[in-house]
Every structure is written in C-alpha cells, then in structure tokens.
Amino acid sequence: MHRLTRTRIALTVLLVSAAMLGAAVAALVARAGATAGTNITVTEREYQLTLSRKTYKPGTVTFVVHNGGKLAHSLAIRGRGVSQRIPGTIRPGGHGKLVVHLSGGTYTLICPIDSHAKLGMKTSIHTSTAMTTTTGRTTTGTTTGGWG
C-alpha cells in the first residue's frame, strides 16, 4: 500500500508539472502572436507617399514599399532613436522592405532620393501606447539632417 501511495504522488506531481508547462508554452505562443508586428504597404509615386493603413499599434513595423512611379525611389524613417532607410533605390515597378521598431513618439517617412521629400514625398506618423496615426502628405517645408 505504501508503494501505491508513492506512485500516486509521483503521477500527481508529473501531471501538475505537465499542466504548468503547457500553460507556460501557451502564454509564450500568445505573446509571440501579439508582438509579431504589423505590415504597412507604402506606395511611392511622383511625388507622394501613400500608406495602406493610418492607425496601428507601436512595435515592430514592416514597411512593404512599392514604387508605382516612373522614377527610382527609396524609403527612410527617422525619429525617437530610429534612423533607417532602404539601401539604394527601388526601380519603377519594384519593391523594397524596411523593418523598424517604433515606440511612442513622432517619426518622419520620406523618399531620400534627390529632392523628392521637398517635392512632397514626406509624411509623419505619431505613435502612442494605444496606436499610431499618420498626419498625411506634406508638400512644403524643409528637411534636416542631410535628407533629400
């Protein structure tokens, strides 16, 4: 009888451990799905940037860029510790990708080729803990920091 009690205790401990491990794995999978990131399509044409969505949550954002224009373009982002761009240019009809991590704050998206930003290929996005929004296309103003 004593041996039967030890076996039951061992089985109980094993089942409880398996249940806890399962719960931990489920929590990790749920968290990974929640932070997997957001894809935003950016269409570039002379001389505008169009984003597929205007609101999204901060975190990892992948800008999938399509050059729908007749000239070569690219995409750059700057703000809150982020300063990245797609290397080189995207030929007409071509695609590029830029992956960044956005936290709360303001970011500027531009085409860094020649004076494209000054001609209107510039927009700002604002992030908060709740969501991100775009302010739309800017057609006037100057750029700083060596962009465009």
N, C-alpha and C positions, 0 to 999 in steps of 0.2 A: 504494500500500500504506500509506503514511504517513497518508493521509486516512482510510482504512478503520479504522486503529487509533484515531484520534481519535474517530471516530463510535462505535466500540465503547465507548470510555472514557466518552463522553458518555451513551450509553444505560445503561451500568452505574451511573453516578452518578445518573441520573434514576430508575432502578428502586430503588436503595438509598434514595434520598430519599423516594420514594413509600411504600416499606415502613415507613420510620421514621415518616412522617406518619400512616400507617394505624394503627401501634401506639400512637402518642400519642393519637389520636382514640378508639381502643378503650379505653384506660386512663381517659380522661376520662368516657366513657359509663358504664363500670363503676363509677367512683367516684360519679358523679351518682346512679346507681341505688341504691347502697349508702347514700347520705345523703339520700334523697328524703324520709324522715320516716315517722312512724307515726301512724295514725289510731286513736283510742280513743273508743269510744262511751260517753257518760255519760248515764245515765237518772236524772232527778230526780223524786222523789215526796215527798210529805209524810211524813216529814222524814228522807230518806235520799238518799245518792248511791251509785249502782252503776256501776262501771267494767267495760267489756267484757273487759278483759284485766288481769291482775295483774302481768305482767312484760313489759318491753320495754327496748330499748336507749336510752341517752341520745341526745339530738339534737333535731331538730325534731319536735314532737308536736302533732298537731291533735286537740283535744278536740271531738268532734261531740256536741252536747248535745241530748237530747230531754226535754221536760217532759212526763212521764207523770202528773203530778199534777193537782189541781183548782185550785191557786193559781199565781200568777205566780212564777217562779224566775229565777235567773241563775247564772253560774259565775265564780269568781275563783280565782286561783292566786298564791301568794306563797312566796318562798324563793330563796336563792342568787342575788340580783340580779334576780329576776323578781317583778314585782308588776303583774299584768294582770287584767282582767275583761271579760266580755262587756258592752258598753254597754247600759244599760236593762234590760228584763226580757224573759223568754221566756214568752209566754202559754201556758196549758194546751193541750197537743197540739202546740205549736210546737217549733221547732228553732233552735239557735244554734251558733256555731263560735268556738273560741278557739285560736289558733296561737301556740305558745311554743317557745323553745329551752331545753332542760334539760341541764344538765351534772351532775356529781357533787354530791350533797347531798340535803337534805330539802326538800320542798315541801308546802304545805298547800292543799288544794282545799276551797272552801266555796261555799255559796249565800249571797251577801252581802245578800240581801233581809231586812229587818227582823231578827228574832231566829232566822231559820231555822238558822243554824250552831249556835247554842246548843241548839236542839231536835234536833240530830243530823245536819244536812246538812253534814258536815265529814269529811274523810279526809286522811291524809298519804301521800305517796309518797316513797320513798327511791331515789336514783339512784347508781350507781357506774359505773365504766368498763365493767362487764360487763352490767348490766341494771338495770331499775327495778322496784320492787315497791310494792304498796300495803299499808298497815297495817290497812285496814278502816275501818268506820264508827265515829265517836266520838260518844257521846251525852251526855257530860258534859264539863265544863270551861268555860273562858272563852276568848274571843277577844281579841286585842290589835290595836292599830294602827287602830282605827276600823271593823273588820269586824263586821258583824252585831250 
